[in-house]
Amino acid sequence: MTSSSTAPLSAADLRRYRSNLQEEINGQALYLLLAEAEDSSKLKEVFRRLAESEKSHIDLWESKLREAGEEVPDLRASLRVRVLGWLARHFGTDLVVPIVEHTELNAVAMYDDQPEAIAEGLPSAERSHARLFRELSKQPGEPIDVARLEGRHSRYTGNALRAAVLGANDGLVSNLSLVMGFAGAATGQEVVALAGVAGLLAGAISMALGEWISVLSGREAFNRQVEIERDELEMNPEEEHAELVLIYQAKGLSEEVARSTADRVFENHETALNTLVHEELGMSEASVAKPSTAAISSFLLFAVGALLPAFPWFFVDGLLAIALSLGLGAAGLFVLGSAVTLWTGRSALYSGVRQLALGLVAAGATYGIGTALGIAIDI
């Protein structure tokens, strides 16, 4: 119990304690799931150590609640954490690591204004999580797997998953609005179905071409930077080695460990080149997709989203087709809106309902415009 000289906790403080406890439970569960899904013994150890750190934080907030005379709630990991764990288990940790890194970055300052957390050193503990990944380079007798640690050669990335969600969402919103506009004009089943197919193809082709050009330009820029870095490495290897040591020191390694890590990297010329490109330029081979793959993916993802509102018009007409189109569109909007919470960390219900509302407003607007035009030109 708190001493009599301590001011009673406010309801806001208790809510903050419970919120902190939930965040730490989420963190521990996520890192345990990643450890379970990870094949590399070294990375398993990193995730387990992170989970141990979260467990000590859980104990802290549970004790704070007990000291305040509050019952510790029986909390479980959030749906977002369970989804990320499922993705890691079925598709590999490379898929979710970028998402987790983004979450950790957002959480760096979460305890900076909380006196209880500051007293226990939690702000510095949060900042040290990223440094645990660097501990792998300290294992004696084992070559450092820099490419693996930096996420290279990964088959999936969090950015690709995010692009998939947004691509399908673009197709769904745009084609739902288009279909509803033609439905409002009372143009008939065949015309609405044709408009839906045309919108699907036009949008998907446009997305594919735009993505192809964008990725091709990015790959050309990446290749040019690699060649520049290759020339610098061949002409001034000592200078490049010294620069890599400084980069590692800036990330929190001691000079001795930074130099040892750089020495291991420079044992292989290609590893050194790839590492320098990544560390100095923030670029890697895995970060630049193949233009053809990006174009095909964009086409298919947009098409999947665009197909939902158009599909009922292939079989039915009138109010039933409108209802089915809106129903499928609404379901898709909610699911895609909820999926975005993998990155934002917000409530899946809130994000899903928000996306649903926005999409239906757009569809309602185009339906009204279509109705007005249909009356004006007497379709």
N, C-alpha and C positions, 0 to 999 in steps of 0.2 A: 504493500500500500504506500501511497505517497505520504510524505511527512506533512505535519500540520502547517509548516511554513510555506509549503508549495501551493501556489494558486491552483484552484480546481481547473480541470481541463474543460474546454468548451466543446460544444457539439461539433464544431468545425474541426477541432483537433482530433476528436475520436474518428470522425469520417476520414481524416487524413491518415491516421494510423491504419484504418481498415483498407484504405486505398493502397497504401504502401505495402501492406501485407499481401494484397491480391497481386500487385505487380511482382513482388519477389517470388510468390508461388508460381506465377506464370513463367518467370525467368528460370527457376529451378526445373520445372517440368519440361520446358523447351530444351534446355541443355541436356537433360537426361535422355530425351527423345532423340536428339542429335547424336549423342554418344552411342545410343543403341543402333542408330541407322548407319553410323560411320564405319567404313572398312579399315581405314588407316588407324593403326594402334596409337600413333602419335597424336592424331587429332581426337581420338577417343579420350585420351588423357586430358587434352585441353578442355573438352566439353565437360568432363567429369569435375575438373578443378573449378570451372565456372559454376557448376551446379553446387559444389561445396560452399563456394562463396555466397551464393544465393541462400543456402540453408542457414548460414549464420545470420543473414539479414532477416530471414523469416523468424528465427528465434528472438531477435531483437524486438520486432514489432509485436510479436505475441506477448512478450514480457511486458512491454509498455501498456498493452491493453489490460493485462492482468493487474498491473500496478494501479491502473485507474479504476479497478473494480469492475471491469467489463468482461463479459464472456467472450472467449476467442471464437470467432465464427468458423464454421466448417466450410472452408473455401476449396474450390477445385480449379484446375487450370481452365482458362477461357477456351471458347470454341476456336478462336484464332490460333491459339497454341496447338490445339489438337489437329487442326487442319494442316498447319506447318509440319507437325510431326508426321502426319500421314504422307504428305508430299515428300519429306525427307526419306521416309522408309521405302516408298515405292519408286522414287525417281532420283534419290541420292541427295546428300547434304549440299552439294553444289547449287542445287536449285534454290534453296532457302537461305543460304549463308548471306547473299547480298541483302535480303530482306531483314535478316537478323542484325546485320551490321548497321543498316539504316535505323533500326529500332534502338540499338545501343547508342548510336550517335545522338538521337533525340532524347535519350534518357540520361545523358552525361550530366546535365545540370539539375536533375530532378530533386536532388537533396541539398543543393547549394544554399537554400534559404530556410532549411529546417534545422533548428538548433539541436534537436535530439540526435539527428543523423550526423551532424557535424561533430558532435561530441564523441561519437563512436567511429569516426573516420570513414563513413559511407561515401561521401563525395569522392575521395581519393580511390576508394575501392571500385567505384563505378568506372572511373577513368582508367584503372589498371587492367580492366577486363581484356581490352584489346592487346595489352602487352603479353598476356599469357600465350598468345599464339606464337610470339617470338621465343618462348621458352624452348620450343622444339629444336631450335638451332644450337642449344647448349648441351644437347645430349652427346657425350663423348663417343667417338668411334662410329658415328652414324653420319652419312652424307646428308646435308640439308636438302630437303625437297622444296626449294623455293617456289618452283612453278606450281606445286600443289597447294602450298600455303597461300599464294597470291591468287588462286582461283583459276589459273590457266588450265587449258586442255579440259575444261569442264564441258560436259555435254549439254547441260541446261544452265540457265542463269535466271536470277530473279527478275532482271530487266526484260527478258524474253517473255516470262510469264505475265508480267504487267502489261507488256505490249499486246499480248494475246487477248487479255481481258478488255483493254481499251479498243482494240481493233473490232472485236465482236460487238462492243457497245456502240461504236460509230455506225456499223452496218444496221444494227437494230433501230437506233433512234432515227437515222435518216430515212430508212425505208418505211418505218411505221408512219412517219410524218407524210411521206409521199403517198403511201397507200390510202391513208385516211383523207388526204386531200382529194384524190380521185373518187373515193367512196362518197365524200360529201357532195361532189358534183353530180352524183347519180349517173355515172357514165356506163354502168352495167358491169357484170361479172368479168366478161372477156377483157374489157379495157382496163379494169383495175388489176387483173392478173397480169396482163401484159406490162402495165406500168410497174408493177412489183418486180417482174423479171428484168425489165430495162433498168430500173433503179439498182437492182442487185448487181447486174453486170457492169453498168457504168461506174458505180462506186467502187466495186472490187478491182476493176481494171485500173482506175485512177489511183487507188491505194497502192496496188502492186507496182505500177510504174514509178510513182513517187518514192516508194520505199527502195526500189531497185536503184534509182538514181542517187538517192541519199546514201545508201550503203556503199555503192560503188565509189562515190566521192570520198567517203570516209576511209575505205580500204586503200585507195590510191594515196591519200594523205598519210595513212599509217605506214605504208610501204616506203614512202619517201623519207619519213622520219627514221625508220629502221636503218635505211641505207646511210643516212647522215650519222646516226649513232654508231654504226658499224665502222665507218671511216675514222671516227674519233677514237674508238676503242683500239683500232689497229695502229693509229699514229701515236696515241698517248695513253697506253694501258695503265701506267702508274697514276696519272692524273685522274683517270676514270675510277680506278680503285679507291683513291683517296676521297673522291666525291661520294662514292657509295658508302664508305665508312661514315662520313659526315651525315648522310641521309639516315643511316641506321641510328646514329647517336641522337639525331633530332627526334627520332621516334621513341626514344626512351632507353636504348641500350647503353651500357657502359662502353667506354672506348675499347676495352679489351674484347668484350663480346662482339661489338660492332666490327672490329678488325678481323676477328676469327670468322665471323659470318661472311664477311666480304671475301676472305681468303678462300673459303669453301665455294662460294659462288664463282670465283675466278678460276677454279680448277678446270672448268669446262667453258670453252669460248662461247658457245651458243647460249648456255645458261647465263653467263655474264651479260651477253648482249640483250637477251630477253628481260633480265632483271633491271638493267639500266634503262631500257625503254619504258618499262612499267613504272619504276621508281621516279625517274626524272620527268617523264612525260605523262604519266598516268594512263598509259595505253598498254594493251596486250593483244595478242592474236585472238584470244577468246572474246574480247570486247568488240571485235569487228566481224560481223556476220558475213556469210557469203551473199552476194547480191541476189543470186537466183533463189536461195533459200528464203531470204527476207521477202522477196516478191511473191513467191508461191504462198508463204505463210500468211502474208497480208491479204492476198486474194481470198484464200480459204476462210480466214477468220472473219473478214468483213461479210463474206457470202453467207456464212452460218448465221450471223446475227441478222442479216437482211432477209433471210429466208423465212424466219418465224412469222412476221406479220403478213407476208405475201402468201404463205402456204394455204390457208383456208380458202382463198379465192380460186384455187384450182378446182375446188369441188363443190362449193356452195356459193350462194349469192345473198344479197339483201342484208337485213338486220342480223341474221345468224352469222354471216361471214364477218360483218363488222365486229360482232361480239367475240367471235373466236379469234379474230386478228388482234383485238385489244387484249384479250385474255392471254394469248401466247406472248404478245409483246410485253404485257405487264409482268408476267412470270420471268421473262428474260431480263427485263430491266431490274427487277428486285434481286435476282441471283447475281447479275454482274455488278450491281451497286454494292452488294454485300461482299463480293470477292475483293473489291478495292480495299476493304478494311485489313487485308493481309499486310498492306503497306502503311495505312494510316493509323491502325490500332484503335479506331473508333468503333462504336457499337455497330454490329452487322445489321441490326434492325433499323437503326437510324439511317445508315448509309443506303441500305436497300430501299427504304421508304422514300428517302430524298431523291434517289435516282428514278424511282417509279413516278413520283410526282412530277419531276421535271420532264420526263419522257411523255407522260400523259398530257401535260400542258402543251407541249409542242404538237402532239397529235391532235389535240382539241383545236388548237389554233389553225392548223392546216385544214382540218375538217370544216371549220367555219368559213375559211377563205374559199375552200372548194365549193361549199354550198352557195356562197354568195356569187361566185363566178358562174356556177351552173345556172343560177336563176337569171343572172345578167345576160348571159349569152344563149339562154334557153336551150340547154343541152337536152 
